[in-house]
Structure formats: C-alpha cells, structure tokens
Amino acid sequence: PWLARLETDGSLSVFCDLDRRLPATDPFDRQITIGFGCFLELLRQAAAGNGLRADIVPFPEGEPLPRLDERPVATVTLRPDDAVASDPLFSTVLERRTCRLPFDTDRQVTPDALSAVVDASVAGVTAAGTTDPVRVGRLRKLAVDAWAIEWATPVVRRESLVVTRIGKTEINANPDGLFLEGPLMEGLGALGILTREQMDDPESRAYSEGELFYSRACDTAMAFVWTTTGTNTRHDQIEAGRAWVRMQLAANAIGLAFHPLSQALQEYDEMAHLYQQIHEELGATNGQVVQMLTRLGYAPGIPAAPRWPLESRLVFG
C-alpha cells in the first residue's frame, strides 16, 4: 500500500494508497499502519547499509484518526553519514518469509531461539513470548476460533477473497495479496473447482477446505510471540511495525518460520469477545494494546513472494 514521492529538497514523502485499505477487517487502519512501520524500518536498514542516515518523521502533518487519509504517513530524508553502522539484521532481509504452512510439531522452539526473536524489538514496544505447551495450547485455540470467525463473516471474508490470486497468471498480473499457487492449485483453478465464488459459498468444498487449511496451520504453532504498547497512537503503531519486522528477520536468521495471526486482534464487532480474551490472556491491562501475535515453529523453506516493480510505487508531480 505504500507510495513514495521524491520531493524537491531530496526527501521522500511516503503515502498510503487508500484504495488498498481493508475497512471491514481493519476498520481503524491500525494494521496497515503497522505495515508502514515495517516498510520504514526496512528503508532505514537499507539506507544504513549504503552509508546513509535515514531521518524519519512519522505523520509530519498530524496523526490521521480514525482512519488514514491523504496526508503523508512519513517523510524521510537521507544523508551521508560515516557514523551510521549497518544493521546486522539487514543481511537476512532477502530471506525474509511469511510461512502459512503447517509447522513441524515434532520440533520444539528452544528458549534461546525465542529470546533471540523477542530481543529484536524496539524501545517502546514490549515483546514477549511462550513455549509453554499449556499456554501455547490456549493460544492455538484462540487463533483457530478467531480464524473461524473471520472466515464466517461474509464482509471480512470477501475482502480477503478480492486480494486472493489463484495461479501464476493472476499472481503475475497482481503480485500482492494472498497467493494460491502450485500444480494442484493451477489444476483446480483451470477446472473451475477453485474460484473466489466457490470459496465464498459456505456449501462448497472450496469454502470448507479454505477454513481447514488455515485452522490446521494455526493448530501447529510451537511457540508464540506478541508485542504490546502502552497506548495506541499512530506513532505506537509505526513502532510496532518496526519491532515486528525486526523480530521476523531475527526469526528467519535462525531458521524459525514466522507467521502473524492477526485475526483475534481485529477490531470489528464479530471479533470483540475474542479481542477481549486475547488481551486478558496476554496480560494487556490499563490501556495496553496487543499490536501483533505471531506463531513460531519449523517448516520447509518457501520461495520469495512476488513484488511490484519499484516504478509502480512512485508518485510523480
């Protein structure tokens, strides 16, 4: 959703492509703002890797509430600086993956591995995690229940289906969203068995298989990590995104699969009771907000996701 405009003073203004928001799933644009935090942290790391300091000013024209608007999400000024050190996490950036496959339930996540992920957070964002089987079991159930609600809520499900790409042709034409690829998916798509219309029909096999696929994945979590902030400002959300992508890089660097499970943290009416439960389970009190929840484990390697070309994300004039 990010767009960047090169300003006359050499800075960048970063904007949200407002057409890419998901108003039913993310009614207050909290999650998409977290995504911008990921973007800005990776930009900062890339600049440092090239001997540049990135001076980032989030929301220079004010924090838009309750939703994002046409104002810039951030301005970024790049300056040569010999004192800037390359971030060690940046060496793994091209191997960063989000794995939605089931994890290996015979392989445990060690406390040291969990600590490596948690310790990658940033100041102001509290990160924690668990490998305790009893607590992991409770969080698995919460994740499965939250996914069932998301899949059963038509307006939310349809937002996901709109950005679902079935087969190489659709993926190449729109290299974003949710990808269904591989020989089986190609074949089912070609036969008309796997379509967005079928996946939206609660009486169809495609609908039930879609629900089961994700539920099975949630139910193989071997550990969880989460982040909280003391308040829920746009600045908090940006920092939560910075923390999240750093934690993902740290996980990938030690071979851990990393999969965010945001369903229980979504802020629409049907999810309200699980939103409250997940905050109670994770000890978020006195106005604290759980910004991200992620399952960890081990899984087969997956290929990199497609990307839009750079030029498509630039705004001129």
Buried (B, 14 or more C-beta within 10 A) or exposed (E): BBBBBEEEEEBBBBBBEBEBBBEBBBBBBBBBBBBBBBBBBBBBBBBBBEBBBBBBEBBEEEBBEEBBEEBBBBBBBBEEBEEBEBBEBBEBBEEBBEBBBBBBEEEBBEEEBBEBBBEBBBEBBBBBBBBEEEBBEBBBEBBBBBBBBBBEBEEBBBBBBEEBBBBBEBBEEEBBBEBBBEEEBBEBBEEEEBBBEBBBEEEBEBBBBBBEBBBEBBBBBBBBBBBBBBEBBBBBBBBBBBBBBBBBBBBBBEEBBBBBBBBBBBEBEBBEEBBEBBBEBBEBEEEBBBBBBBBBBBBEEEEEEBEEEEEEBEEEE
